[in-house]
Protein backbone atom coordinates (compact mmCIF):
# COMPACT_ATOMS: atom_id res chain seq x y z
CA UNK A 1 0.00 0.00 0.00
CA UNK A 2 2.78 2.43 0.85
CA UNK A 3 4.42 1.69 -2.50
CA UNK A 4 1.35 2.86 -4.45
CA UNK A 5 1.31 6.21 -2.64
CA UNK A 6 5.02 6.66 -3.38
CA UNK A 7 4.59 5.90 -7.10
CA UNK A 8 1.62 8.27 -7.35
CA UNK A 9 3.60 11.00 -5.56
CA UNK A 10 6.62 10.57 -7.87
CA UNK A 11 4.38 10.61 -10.95
CA UNK A 12 2.63 13.79 -9.78
CA UNK A 13 5.99 15.45 -9.07
CA UNK A 14 7.26 14.49 -12.53
CA UNK A 15 4.16 15.96 -14.17
CA UNK A 16 4.61 19.19 -12.20
CA UNK A 17 8.23 19.44 -13.31
CA UNK A 18 7.28 18.90 -16.96
CA UNK A 19 4.64 21.63 -16.68
CA UNK A 20 7.18 24.03 -15.16
CA UNK A 21 9.77 23.24 -17.83
CA UNK A 22 7.33 23.92 -20.69
CA UNK A 23 7.78 27.39 -22.19
CA UNK A 24 5.16 29.93 -21.29
CA UNK A 25 3.01 31.04 -24.17
CA UNK A 26 3.48 34.61 -25.24
CA UNK A 27 0.61 36.93 -24.51
CA UNK A 28 -1.19 37.67 -27.79
CA UNK A 29 -0.45 41.13 -29.14
CA UNK A 30 -3.22 43.70 -29.09
CA UNK A 31 -4.03 45.55 -32.31
CA UNK A 32 -2.34 48.61 -30.80
CA UNK A 33 0.84 46.62 -30.09
CA UNK A 34 0.82 45.16 -33.59
CA UNK A 35 0.53 48.68 -35.00
CA UNK A 36 3.41 49.87 -32.80
CA UNK A 37 5.62 47.03 -34.05
CA UNK A 38 4.63 47.68 -37.69
CA UNK A 39 5.51 51.38 -37.40
CA UNK A 40 8.66 50.53 -35.45
CA UNK A 41 9.71 48.27 -38.34
CA UNK A 42 9.26 51.20 -40.75
CA UNK A 43 11.55 53.32 -38.57
CA UNK A 44 14.03 50.44 -38.44
CA UNK A 45 14.11 50.08 -42.23
CA UNK A 46 14.53 53.84 -42.70
CA UNK A 47 17.49 53.95 -40.31
CA UNK A 48 19.09 50.96 -42.05
CA UNK A 49 18.88 52.99 -45.27
CA UNK A 50 20.21 56.17 -43.58
CA UNK A 51 16.92 57.88 -44.51
CA UNK A 52 16.25 60.44 -41.77
CA UNK A 53 13.12 61.93 -43.38
CA UNK A 54 11.35 58.56 -43.64
CA UNK A 55 12.46 57.58 -40.13
CA UNK A 56 11.00 60.79 -38.73
CA UNK A 57 7.70 60.31 -40.55
CA UNK A 58 7.39 56.70 -39.40
CA UNK A 59 8.26 57.75 -35.84
CA UNK A 60 5.53 60.40 -35.93
CA UNK A 61 3.08 57.59 -36.77
CA UNK A 62 4.06 56.00 -33.43
CA UNK A 63 2.51 58.93 -31.58
CA UNK A 64 3.95 59.97 -28.24
CA UNK A 65 6.55 57.16 -27.97
CA UNK A 66 8.08 58.25 -31.28
CA UNK A 67 8.07 61.99 -30.61
CA UNK A 68 11.77 62.28 -29.73
CA UNK A 69 12.79 60.49 -32.90
CA UNK A 70 10.31 62.50 -34.97
CA UNK A 71 12.04 65.69 -33.77
CA UNK A 72 15.56 64.44 -34.55
CA UNK A 73 17.72 66.67 -36.69
CA UNK A 74 20.45 64.12 -37.41
CA UNK A 75 20.73 60.38 -37.92
CA UNK A 76 22.75 60.15 -34.70
CA UNK A 77 19.90 61.78 -32.75
CA UNK A 78 17.37 59.52 -34.46
CA UNK A 79 19.40 56.43 -33.61
CA UNK A 80 19.70 57.48 -29.97
CA UNK A 81 15.91 57.88 -29.80
CA UNK A 82 15.46 54.56 -31.62
CA UNK A 83 17.26 52.79 -28.80
CA UNK A 84 14.42 53.75 -26.41
CA UNK A 85 11.81 52.53 -28.90
CA UNK A 86 13.74 49.29 -29.26
CA UNK A 87 13.43 48.56 -25.55
CA UNK A 88 9.64 48.76 -25.84
CA UNK A 89 9.63 46.74 -29.06
CA UNK A 90 11.72 44.00 -27.43
CA UNK A 91 9.20 43.70 -24.58
CA UNK A 92 6.30 43.41 -27.01
CA UNK A 93 8.07 40.97 -29.34
CA UNK A 94 9.29 38.65 -26.58
CA UNK A 95 8.01 35.16 -27.30
CA UNK A 96 6.14 36.25 -30.45
CA UNK A 97 6.73 34.43 -33.70
CA UNK A 98 8.12 36.43 -36.60
CA UNK A 99 10.18 38.86 -34.50
CA UNK A 100 13.89 38.70 -33.77
CA UNK A 101 15.71 40.61 -31.06
CA UNK A 102 19.09 41.51 -32.50
CA UNK A 103 22.27 42.80 -30.87
CA UNK A 104 25.11 44.94 -32.22
CA UNK A 105 28.27 44.05 -30.26
CA UNK A 106 30.20 47.06 -31.58
CA UNK A 107 27.63 49.59 -30.35
CA UNK A 108 26.25 47.33 -27.59
CA UNK A 109 22.67 48.06 -28.66
CA UNK A 110 19.63 45.91 -29.34
CA UNK A 111 16.75 46.20 -31.79
CA UNK A 112 13.86 44.13 -33.10
CA UNK A 113 13.31 43.11 -36.69
CA UNK A 114 11.09 40.75 -38.65
CA UNK A 115 13.91 38.88 -40.38
CA UNK A 116 16.75 36.83 -38.96
CA UNK A 117 19.11 38.42 -41.51
CA UNK A 118 20.97 41.24 -39.74
CA UNK A 119 19.97 44.76 -40.80
CA UNK A 120 21.66 47.04 -38.27
CA UNK A 121 19.85 50.38 -37.83
CA UNK A 122 22.54 51.87 -35.59
CA UNK A 123 25.31 51.97 -38.18
CA UNK A 124 23.21 52.22 -41.30
CA UNK A 125 24.81 51.30 -44.60
CA UNK A 126 28.31 51.32 -43.06
CA UNK A 127 27.51 48.58 -40.53
CA UNK A 128 24.54 46.87 -42.14
CA UNK A 129 25.64 43.32 -41.33
CA UNK A 130 27.03 43.95 -37.84
CA UNK A 131 24.99 42.05 -35.32
CA UNK A 132 23.54 38.76 -34.24
CA UNK A 133 20.27 37.21 -33.12
CA UNK A 134 19.93 37.56 -29.38
CA UNK A 135 18.03 35.00 -27.32
Secondary structure, DSSP 8 states (H G I E B T S, - for coil): -HHHHHHHHHHHHHHHHHHHHS--------HHHHHHHHHHHHHHHHHHTT-HHHHHHHHHTTGGGGHHHHT-SSHHHHHHHHHHHHHHHHHHHTT-TT-EEEEETTTTEEEEESSSS---TTTGGGGTT--EE--
